[in-house]
Amino acid sequence: MKELVFPKDQELFQGIDEKGAVIPFSGPDTMAARYESSLEFYRSLNDTVHVSGSSEEELKRDLSSKLRQIQSSQWESLDQVVEDASQDPIGRFPKTSYDLYLYISKRDKSRQSVTMNHFFELDQALQLYDKDLAPSGPLGKLFNEVEKKARQLRELRTKRRKLLLELPVIALQILAALLVEASGFRFVTGTESTRQILLSFAFLAFLLLGLLVPALSKVHDKNTFSGLLFHPVAVIAMVIVSWCVLGGLLVDDDILSLAFRVLFFGFYGLLVLSDLGFLLKYSRLRRKFRPLFAERAQAMYRYIRLRVLWWKNVRPGDEEPKGLQRLQKMFRDYQAFCR
């Protein structure tokens, strides 16, 4: 996909050299100057925080909640400043964190230091996805819709990997039954010898494998029809049915023998159809995801690269913050779903 071929940093941003370093200049038009000016403006709008509560503990909770709201709101506005300023020569990146001073209004006014850490706030915004919420600002505009689909795909991808074990086990059970039916094999149980006992246990393990592997894979949700097949009562019943069919114990063509065969092949047939339906659902969702991501891929890449360059220029040699690492991993996931 040509949408997934990305330009060099020098093509994306003005004032970045071939090594990804910013070409410095001073003045009010640098990204840092705009960021700091906006930060001071937003600080002045919230220079006094009013808290309430009947106890010191309640005052602290109220203060913590209001400061979190202020920081989150300011971060979204400042993130937009970063995006807007990146359209011009960068000149100088902002620091990654700034100390602010707010007046806390309660019984008397006290001054408190508050830190605005841009990359910490990025991580906080991304954690909203874990709570089934969505961030706003430039991050939300670019990522919310794509991340919603990607979360569905991640869940299905995990289950799809489990099918790589489940489907061969089911196939073995069906193949064994067909061979028993075709050959007329009859498994005689008993305790005449150690060999016979071992064979009995091995055969029982083979039967349980065909039931426990699909049940433990949890590909089939409890609230679905295929999930109901793994109710404890159903599993016990299928062990008995499988013993009769795979053990070749059904030699008669009476109604009971026919019913057992129908139950056996019907059970595993439904599992196969359910698994194939699951794989089809995953494939369809991937097809829908590709154009959605492709439409935003270039803008997402630019958003991430700008912050990677910001960190590398301001904090060279330091490990990238968790939020930035998570954002890059999300983007790699999106690309993997399009392959």
SULNOR-V188452 format. One record per helix or strand of 3 or more residues. SS is the DSSP state (H for helix, E for strand). FROM is the first residue (numbers start at 1). LEN is the number of residues. If there is no record, write none. Layout:
<<SS,FROM,LEN> <SS,FROM,LEN>>
This chain:
<<H,2,3> <H,9,4> <H,31,15> <E,48,3> <H,56,30> <E,97,9> <E,109,9> <H,118,14> <H,137,47> <H,194,24> <H,225,4> <H,232,15> <H,255,60> <H,322,16>>
